[in-house]
């Protein structure tokens, strides 16, 4: 078994005595869902007799499923619990009578050395059959990770989409009055738990972005009163300057394989896009058109880069090959466009559209077609994709106060949901799925 950053282990299915059902799904899922699906999530029994942890795990699973907008969780409060034996052999009539279409059950086993194993089951209540099962072994203080993994199993099996709930978010935490904001990089689980600060707030920081493995960050800091790009190790907190010297560097982002970092650099009165090895080296210039070229983002295959440029007189979106060739404008919807980022699936680009006094989050194809706006507030900007490509996180600034808050919205539409943060937040970046 392989230990990862958060000290979570996946228990091999065979070792846990579990087998995941890969047969056809018999419940009505996304595409056929007309309203959120009712899913029962009762408190889980524990081999130790400690009912608290089983209820806490169920509460996290319930909250995770509700956050997707696809499910209406029933429980753990207000519904019956069940016996240890019924975790894998439910009384379906009980849950049909409760109005549930699906059931999430399981149990918690306490092992040696302060470790626990969560057994997670998913049942189709209507058809009376098991849909999936998996076990997750973790250190006792990492029980939330096991709950997120269980919720991802349920979400993925019922929606047909890839998981995204067991992830982290890095963002710029904002505190203090409007004219003297303190901006620090903060990191948290996607549900707001395990929140901590990564920078002390002595220098303003912007645009933190995860590496593909989630173990490093790249961001811009005003250390020394000039904007420059830094790379940070998430675990140790050590940081280093990406490009030595005094040139202004900003808007960084990793390549899909993590070997390179693309960024903007102001030099000789012009702002252009450059790429450099993630471990350092000589930057290579990709653009040279008069104007400001910035906010670059690689396609998931690493072959193309989307960026914004004002070379036409206003901020617009352009796509080019990874070597800077074949630069082509793709935004023609009126107004200005900014902060583009390529979807993990490659079929969409999210962006900020500016027009009519408002900032809105939208998506379009890499060729510029199929433009859709996902939000309709006064100032929404800075999109970041969930690793499954089904949700976009962004930040919303309140008119007047200037207070910023993180939100997420489905690419299929619906009302954005507020992301839980203890303080104001901007410039979010969604991590890859935790291993």
RODO-2510 file (C-alpha; in nm, 4 decimals, decimal comma):
residues 435
     n   res          X          Y          Z
     1     x     0,0000     0,0000     0,0000
     2     x     0,1222     0,3469    -0,0866
     3     x     0,1030     0,6377     0,1533
     4     x     0,0028     0,9752     0,0090
     5     x     0,0255     1,3293     0,1395
     6     x    -0,2883     1,3198     0,3552
     7     x    -0,1902     0,9844     0,5079
     8     x    -0,4800     0,8063     0,3455
     9     x    -0,4636     0,4532     0,2113
    10     x    -0,6930     0,2776    -0,0304
    11     x    -0,7480    -0,0780     0,0814
    12     x    -0,7231    -0,3109    -0,2205
    13     x    -1,0664    -0,4504    -0,2980
    14     x    -0,9537    -0,8114    -0,2877
    15     x    -0,7761    -0,7610     0,0435
    16     x    -1,0884    -0,6119     0,1948
    17     x    -1,3049    -0,8951     0,0698
    18     x    -1,5032    -0,6517    -0,1453
    19     x    -1,5926    -0,6779    -0,5125
    20     x    -1,7244    -0,3829    -0,7071
    21     x    -2,0337    -0,4487    -0,9181
    22     x    -1,9843    -0,3407    -1,2781
    23     x    -2,3205    -0,4565    -1,4071
    24     x    -2,5762    -0,2279    -1,5693
    25     x    -2,7166     0,0461    -1,3528
    26     x    -3,0865     0,0084    -1,2915
    27     x    -3,1648     0,3416    -1,1304
    28     x    -3,2500     0,6520    -1,3290
    29     x    -2,9348     0,8643    -1,3471
    30     x    -2,8046     1,1894    -1,4946
    31     x    -2,9602     1,2586    -1,8297
    32     x    -3,2791     1,0991    -1,7015
    33     x    -3,2916     1,2707    -1,3629
    34     x    -3,5658     1,5324    -1,3595
    35     x    -3,5137     1,6152    -0,9923
    36     x    -3,2433     1,5329    -0,7357
    37     x    -3,2414     1,1628    -0,6469
    38     x    -3,3344     1,0695    -0,2905
    39     x    -3,0477     0,8747    -0,1333
    40     x    -3,0666     0,7367     0,2210
    41     x    -2,7454     0,7892     0,4211
    42     x    -2,8066     0,6494     0,7704
    43     x    -2,5498     0,6522     1,0482
    44     x    -2,3075     0,3615     1,0217
    45     x    -2,2468     0,1062     1,2966
    46     x    -1,8978     0,0533     1,4357
    47     x    -1,7253    -0,2610     1,5565
    48     x    -1,6077    -0,0681     1,8635
    49     x    -1,9594     0,0362     1,9551
    50     x    -1,8638     0,4022     1,9135
    51     x    -2,1628     0,5519     1,7320
    52     x    -2,0105     0,8988     1,6936
    53     x    -1,7659     0,8224     1,4130
    54     x    -2,0264     0,6320     1,2079
    55     x    -2,2646     0,9251     1,2312
    56     x    -1,9926     1,1776     1,1466
    57     x    -1,8919     0,9787     0,8389
    58     x    -2,2544     0,9617     0,7243
    59     x    -2,2901     1,3366     0,7745
    60     x    -1,9885     1,4051     0,5516
    61     x    -2,1162     1,1674     0,2824
    62     x    -2,4588     1,3298     0,2977
    63     x    -2,3100     1,6794     0,2694
    64     x    -2,0860     1,5757    -0,0212
    65     x    -2,3738     1,4263    -0,2170
    66     x    -2,5948     1,7301    -0,1578
    67     x    -2,3198     1,9591    -0,2859
    68     x    -2,3309     1,7959    -0,6315
    69     x    -2,6885     1,9160    -0,6872
    70     x    -2,7855     1,5683    -0,8128
    71     x    -2,9028     1,4143    -0,4875
    72     x    -3,1315     1,4800    -0,1935
    73     x    -2,9714     1,2897     0,0955
    74     x    -3,2029     1,1464     0,3609
    75     x    -3,0197     1,1280     0,6913
    76     x    -2,8353     1,0588     0,8951
    77     x    -3,0648     1,2609     1,1217
    78     x    -3,4315     1,1764     1,1103
    79     x    -3,4032     0,8239     0,9689
    80     x    -3,3516     0,4828     1,1242
    81     x    -3,0131     0,3255     1,1776
    82     x    -2,9433    -0,0405     1,1020
    83     x    -2,7535    -0,3361     1,2454
    84     x    -2,4006    -0,4377     1,1592
    85     x    -2,5289    -0,7343     0,9569
    86     x    -2,7703    -0,5151     0,7597
    87     x    -2,4853    -0,2989     0,6279
    88     x    -2,4294    -0,5526     0,3503
    89     x    -2,7795    -0,7053     0,3531
    90     x    -3,0326    -0,4229     0,3863
    91     x    -3,4041    -0,4550     0,4448
    92     x    -3,5071    -0,2852     0,1212
    93     x    -3,8675    -0,2316     0,2281
    94     x    -3,7489    -0,0043     0,5084
    95     x    -3,5752     0,2299     0,2680
    96     x    -3,8495     0,2153     0,0046
    97     x    -4,0938     0,3268     0,2717
    98     x    -3,8536     0,6116     0,3600
    99     x    -3,8794     0,7332     0,0011
   100     x    -3,5217     0,6516    -0,0988
   101     x    -3,4221     0,5440    -0,4485
   102     x    -3,0746     0,4438    -0,3338
   103     x    -2,9065     0,3544    -0,0045
   104     x    -2,5528     0,4220     0,1178
   105     x    -2,4625     0,1895     0,4027
   106     x    -2,1499     0,0491     0,5603
   107     x    -1,9662    -0,0007     0,8835
   108     x    -1,6522     0,1143     1,0602
   109     x    -1,3959    -0,1320     1,1911
   110     x    -1,1290    -0,0280     1,4403
   111     x    -0,7874    -0,1851     1,3882
   112     x    -0,4493    -0,1849     1,5516
   113     x    -0,2310     0,1211     1,5609
   114     x    -0,5167     0,3701     1,5626
   115     x    -0,6430     0,2815     1,2162
   116     x    -0,9975     0,2304     1,0948
   117     x    -1,1513     0,0697     0,7880
   118     x    -1,4669     0,2094     0,6321
   119     x    -1,6726    -0,0415     0,4362
   120     x    -1,8873     0,1500     0,1870
   121     x    -2,1876    -0,0055     0,0070
   122     x    -2,4304     0,1378    -0,2458
   123     x    -2,7689    -0,0247    -0,3143
   124     x    -3,0443     0,0319    -0,5681
   125     x    -3,3449     0,0305    -0,3360
   126     x    -3,6047     0,0052    -0,6126
   127     x    -3,4453    -0,2977    -0,7788
   128     x    -3,3238    -0,4505    -0,4517
   129     x    -2,9646    -0,5037    -0,5607
   130     x    -2,6128    -0,4016    -0,4728
   131     x    -2,4477    -0,1544    -0,7090
   132     x    -2,0999    -0,1071    -0,5610
   133     x    -1,8818    -0,1696    -0,2595
   134     x    -1,5318    -0,0684    -0,1573
   135     x    -1,3208    -0,0490     0,1550
   136     x    -1,1019     0,2402     0,2678
   137     x    -0,8379     0,2011     0,5401
   138     x    -0,7143     0,5229     0,7018
   139     x    -0,5574     0,6587     1,0149
   140     x    -0,8345     0,7377     1,2629
   141     x    -0,7823     1,1135     1,2369
   142     x    -0,8244     1,0936     0,8581
   143     x    -1,1765     0,9510     0,8720
   144     x    -1,3055     1,2424     0,6626
   145     x    -1,0915     1,1259     0,3698
   146     x    -1,2575     0,7845     0,3853
   147     x    -1,6001     0,9537     0,3889
   148     x    -1,5110     1,1615     0,0800
   149     x    -1,3930     0,8458    -0,0974
   150     x    -1,7214     0,6734    -0,0175
   151     x    -1,9176     0,9741    -0,1442
   152     x    -1,7120     0,9717    -0,4645
   153     x    -1,7938     0,6045    -0,5146
   154     x    -2,1649     0,6827    -0,4838
   155     x    -2,1503     0,9921    -0,7039
   156     x    -1,9528     0,8181    -0,9770
   157     x    -2,1709     0,5052    -0,9832
   158     x    -2,5015     0,6933    -0,9896
   159     x    -2,4015     0,9799    -1,2192
   160     x    -2,1742     0,7990    -1,4590
   161     x    -1,9170     1,0776    -1,4123
   162     x    -1,5657     1,0640    -1,2738
   163     x    -1,5250     1,1387    -0,9001
   164     x    -1,4249     1,4824    -0,7695
   165     x    -1,5248     1,5075    -0,4033
   166     x    -1,2016     1,3852    -0,2459
   167     x    -1,0098     1,6931    -0,3554
   168     x    -0,8563     2,0052    -0,2097
   169     x    -0,8861     2,3739    -0,2909
   170     x    -0,6155     2,6361    -0,2750
   171     x    -0,7177     3,0007    -0,2822
   172     x    -0,6254     3,3535    -0,1772
   173     x    -0,7677     3,4139     0,1704
   174     x    -0,8648     3,7785     0,2159
   175     x    -0,8969     3,9576     0,5491
   176     x    -0,9010     4,3193     0,6616
   177     x    -1,0649     4,6351     0,5268
   178     x    -1,1141     4,6971     0,1557
   179     x    -0,8278     4,9458     0,1282
   180     x    -0,5798     4,7324     0,3273
   181     x    -0,6556     4,3684     0,2456
   182     x    -0,4215     4,0979     0,3684
   183     x    -0,3976     3,8223     0,1083
   184     x    -0,2573     3,4815     0,2044
   185     x    -0,2569     3,1474     0,0275
   186     x    -0,4795     2,8985     0,2069
   187     x    -0,5546     2,5321     0,1426
   188     x    -0,8516     2,3197     0,2504
   189     x    -1,0489     2,0093     0,1611
   190     x    -1,3206     2,0757    -0,0949
   191     x    -1,5828     2,0775     0,1828
   192     x    -1,3941     2,3448     0,3789
   193     x    -1,2392     2,1169     0,6403
   194     x    -0,8686     2,0929     0,7286
   195     x    -0,8177     2,4598     0,6497
   196     x    -0,4694     2,6069     0,6920
   197     x    -0,2590     2,8976     0,5661
   198     x     0,0493     2,8428     0,3515
   199     x     0,1842     3,1997     0,3438
   200     x     0,2078     3,4465     0,6349
   201     x     0,0453     3,7469     0,4668
   202     x     0,3530     3,9716     0,4693
   203     x     0,3347     4,0021     0,0894
   204     x     0,0270     4,0003    -0,1334
   205     x    -0,0134     3,6766    -0,3281
   206     x    -0,2297     3,5979    -0,6318
   207     x    -0,3244     3,3118    -0,8655
   208     x    -0,2089     3,0003    -0,6768
   209     x    -0,2290     2,6933    -0,9038
   210     x    -0,1825     2,3239    -0,8241
   211     x     0,0648     2,0981    -0,9999
   212     x    -0,0876     1,7908    -1,1711
   213     x     0,0070     1,5746    -0,8719
   214     x    -0,1214     1,8281    -0,6190
   215     x     0,2103     1,8340    -0,4315
   216     x     0,3277     2,1759    -0,5495
   217     x     0,1881     2,5216    -0,6114
   218     x     0,2902     2,7960    -0,8487
   219     x     0,1777     3,1514    -0,7739
   220     x     0,2613     3,5193    -0,7976
   221     x     0,3877     3,7116    -0,4957
   222     x     0,4754     4,0766    -0,4419
   223     x     0,7783     3,9926    -0,2297
   224     x     1,0248     4,2754    -0,2748
   225     x     0,7355     4,4923    -0,4007
   226     x     0,7447     4,3479    -0,7504
   227     x     0,5308     4,0672    -0,8973
   228     x     0,7271     3,7478    -0,9450
   229     x     0,6376     3,3804    -0,9779
   230     x     0,7262     3,1343    -0,7022
   231     x     0,7002     2,7563    -0,6705
   232     x     0,6034     2,6042    -0,3343
   233     x     0,6156     2,2506    -0,1965
   234     x     0,2742     2,1991    -0,0326
   235     x     0,4013     1,9622     0,2370
   236     x     0,7175     2,1408     0,3474
   237     x     0,6152     2,4977     0,2650
   238     x     0,9513     2,5683     0,1027
   239     x     0,9402     2,8089    -0,1893
   240     x     1,1742     2,9247    -0,4638
   241     x     1,1756     3,1896    -0,7325
   242     x     1,0832     3,0439    -1,0709
   243     x     1,2848     3,2819    -1,2873
   244     x     1,5806     3,4573    -1,1199
   245     x     1,6159     3,8296    -1,1728
   246     x     1,3978     4,1333    -1,1321
   247     x     1,1633     4,1028    -1,4318
   248     x     0,7910     4,1102    -1,3579
   249     x     0,6504     3,7555    -1,3913
   250     x     0,2912     3,6512    -1,3229
   251     x    -0,0103     3,4350    -1,4278
   252     x     0,1690     3,0979    -1,3938
   253     x     0,0283     2,7514    -1,4577
   254     x     0,1760     2,4004    -1,4786
   255     x     0,1761     2,1888    -1,7935
   256     x    -0,0382     1,8713    -1,7755
   257     x     0,2652     1,6506    -1,7064
   258     x     0,4095     1,8939    -1,4520
   259     x     0,7398     1,9287    -1,6353
   260     x     0,6915     2,2906    -1,7449
   261     x     0,5382     2,6138    -1,6208
   262     x     0,3831     2,8642    -1,8590
   263     x     0,3619     3,2250    -1,7427
   264     x     0,3679     3,5906    -1,8479
   265     x     0,6685     3,8179    -1,8267
   266     x     0,6889     4,1929    -1,8815
   267     x     1,0062     4,2926    -2,0587
   268     x     1,1013     4,5821    -2,2845
   269     x     0,7613     4,7452    -2,2530
   270     x     0,5759     4,4343    -2,3720
   271     x     0,4056     4,1484    -2,1899
   272     x     0,4427     3,8062    -2,3489
   273     x     0,3953     3,4413    -2,2673
   274     x     0,6932     3,2234    -2,1829
   275     x     0,7471     2,8632    -2,0800
   276     x     1,0235     2,7255    -1,8572
   277     x     1,1086     2,3928    -1,6979
   278     x     0,9372     2,3398    -1,3643
   279     x     1,2795     2,2901    -1,2059
   280     x     1,4173     2,6082    -1,3602
   281     x     1,6197     2,6925    -1,6668
   282     x     1,6102     2,9446    -1,9478
   283     x     1,2564     3,0671    -2,0309
   284     x     1,1403     3,0254    -2,3903
   285     x     0,9298     3,3042    -2,5419
   286     x     0,6056     3,1980    -2,7127
   287     x     0,4419     3,5292    -2,8141
   288     x     0,5829     3,8556    -2,9432
   289     x     0,2830     4,0571    -3,0665
   290     x     0,2581     4,4139    -2,9292
   291     x     0,0193     4,4265    -2,6346
   292     x    -0,0344     4,2242    -2,3201
   293     x    -0,0498     3,8440    -2,3562
   294     x    -0,1322     3,6708    -2,0296
   295     x    -0,3332     3,4024    -1,8401
   296     x    -0,2030     3,1018    -2,0356
   297     x    -0,3484     2,7536    -1,9813
   298     x    -0,2432     2,4260    -2,1458
   299     x    -0,4850     2,1859    -2,3116
   300     x    -0,4941     1,8511    -2,1250
   301     x    -0,2834     1,6823    -2,3945
   302     x    -0,0218     1,9580    -2,3666
   303     x    -0,0346     2,0361    -2,7381
   304     x    -0,2065     2,3770    -2,7239
   305     x    -0,2318     2,6822    -2,5018
   306     x    -0,5235     2,9203    -2,4560
   307     x    -0,4469     3,2744    -2,3390
   308     x    -0,5860     3,6256    -2,3314
   309     x    -0,4470     3,9200    -2,5258
   310     x    -0,5423     4,2804    -2,5951
   311     x    -0,3584     4,2833    -2,9304
   312     x    -0,6904     4,3528    -3,1101
   313     x    -0,7691     4,6518    -2,8874
   314     x    -0,9636     4,4671    -2,6164
   315     x    -0,9068     4,1550    -2,4059
   316     x    -0,9886     3,8488    -2,6158
   317     x    -0,9100     3,4757    -2,6086
   318     x    -0,6558     3,3113    -2,8372
   319     x    -0,5336     2,9569    -2,8894
   320     x    -0,1868     2,8595    -3,0108
   321     x     0,0268     2,5496    -3,0385
   322     x     0,2537     2,4703    -2,7445
   323     x     0,5502     2,6151    -2,9369
   324     x     0,3738     2,9475    -3,0000
   325     x     0,2789     2,8804    -3,3614
   326     x    -0,0651     2,9232    -3,5238
   327     x    -0,2042     3,1871    -3,2876
   328     x    -0,5782     3,2245    -3,3516
   329     x    -0,8503     3,4342    -3,1878
   330     x    -1,1518     3,2347    -3,0663
   331     x    -1,3730     3,4866    -2,8784
   332     x    -1,6165     3,6996    -3,0779
   333     x    -1,9184     3,7346    -2,8504
   334     x    -1,8841     4,1052    -2,7727
   335     x    -1,7247     4,2626    -2,4674
   336     x    -1,3935     4,1467    -2,3238
   337     x    -1,2737     3,8007    -2,2237
   338     x    -1,0230     3,7040    -1,9567
   339     x    -0,8746     3,4263    -1,7378
   340     x    -0,9288     3,1294    -1,9732
   341     x    -0,8640     2,7759    -1,8473
   342     x    -0,8881     2,4535    -2,0426
   343     x    -1,1217     2,1775    -1,9211
   344     x    -0,9582     1,8538    -1,7960
   345     x    -1,1537     1,6732    -2,0688
   346     x    -1,0354     1,9111    -2,3371
   347     x    -1,3742     1,9884    -2,4890
   348     x    -1,4389     2,3242    -2,3181
   349     x    -1,2593     2,6407    -2,2130
   350     x    -1,3917     2,8339    -1,9134
   351     x    -1,3446     3,2101    -1,9043
   352     x    -1,4514     3,5407    -1,7522
   353     x    -1,6631     3,7562    -1,9836
   354     x    -1,6720     4,1296    -1,9152
   355     x    -1,9479     4,3451    -2,0551
   356     x    -2,2436     4,5609    -1,9591
   357     x    -2,0818     4,6441    -1,6272
   358     x    -2,0704     4,2792    -1,5180
   359     x    -1,8206     3,9936    -1,4976
   360     x    -1,9630     3,6479    -1,5710
   361     x    -1,8297     3,2938    -1,5947
   362     x    -1,8816     3,1132    -1,9234
   363     x    -1,7618     2,8197    -2,1323
   364     x    -1,6967     2,7705    -2,5034
   365     x    -1,5388     2,5108    -2,7280
   366     x    -1,1661     2,5395    -2,8071
   367     x    -1,2674     2,6588    -3,1524
   368     x    -1,4796     2,9379    -3,0064
   369     x    -1,8238     2,7890    -3,0690
   370     x    -2,1029     2,6986    -2,8308
   371     x    -2,0466     2,9871    -2,5911
   372     x    -2,2627     2,9672    -2,2766
   373     x    -2,2695     3,1886    -1,9687
   374     x    -2,3002     2,9959    -1,6407
   375     x    -2,3429     3,2856    -1,3962
   376     x    -2,5311     3,6136    -1,3873
   377     x    -2,3986     3,8215    -1,1002
   378     x    -2,2249     4,1574    -1,0781
   379     x    -1,8658     4,0313    -1,0645
   380     x    -1,7817     3,6613    -1,1094
   381     x    -1,4305     3,5784    -1,2286
   382     x    -1,1291     3,3484    -1,2060
   383     x    -1,2675     3,0058    -1,3108
   384     x    -1,1041     2,6780    -1,2072
   385     x    -1,2177     2,3303    -1,3152
   386     x    -1,3047     2,0352    -1,0926
   387     x    -1,0876     1,7389    -1,1959
   388     x    -1,3851     1,5635    -1,3579
   389     x    -1,4696     1,8636    -1,5760
   390     x    -1,8287     1,8881    -1,4522
   391     x    -1,7996     2,1889    -1,2189
   392     x    -1,6306     2,5275    -1,2324
   393     x    -1,5192     2,7133    -0,9210
   394     x    -1,4827     3,0922    -0,9273
   395     x    -1,4927     3,3919    -0,6978
   396     x    -1,7684     3,6486    -0,6652
   397     x    -1,7006     4,0043    -0,5494
   398     x    -1,9776     4,1906    -0,3662
   399     x    -2,0647     4,5322    -0,5012
   400     x    -1,9702     4,8080    -0,2567
   401     x    -1,7796     4,6132     0,0076
   402     x    -1,5465     4,4436    -0,2377
   403     x    -1,5672     4,1238    -0,0313
   404     x    -1,4862     3,8119    -0,2351
   405     x    -1,6390     3,4668    -0,1890
   406     x    -1,5801     3,1311    -0,3574
   407     x    -1,8594     2,9601    -0,5521
   408     x    -1,8951     2,6531    -0,7739
   409     x    -2,1403     2,5948    -1,0581
   410     x    -2,2245     2,2940    -1,2732
   411     x    -2,1505     2,3203    -1,6444
   412     x    -2,5049     2,1900    -1,6934
   413     x    -2,6482     2,5020    -1,5314
   414     x    -2,8267     2,5673    -1,2049
   415     x    -2,7601     2,7978    -0,9146
   416     x    -2,3981     2,8360    -0,8016
   417     x    -2,3288     2,7071    -0,4513
   418     x    -2,1110     2,8879    -0,2041
   419     x    -1,7893     2,7127    -0,1078
   420     x    -1,7236     2,7089     0,2668
   421     x    -1,4286     2,9257     0,3693
   422     x    -1,3646     3,0830     0,7110
   423     x    -1,2666     3,4160     0,5515
   424     x    -1,3153     3,5900     0,2184
   425     x    -1,1585     3,4192    -0,0773
   426     x    -1,0494     3,4739    -0,4391
   427     x    -0,8351     3,3103    -0,7103
   428     x    -0,9341     2,9465    -0,6396
   429     x    -0,7659     2,6399    -0,7839
   430     x    -0,9168     2,2912    -0,7624
   431     x    -0,6701     2,0106    -0,6960
   432     x    -0,6509     1,6848    -0,8878
   433     x    -0,8291     1,3912    -0,7292
   434     x    -0,6447     1,2657    -0,4218
   435     x    -0,4961     0,9179    -0,4553
***
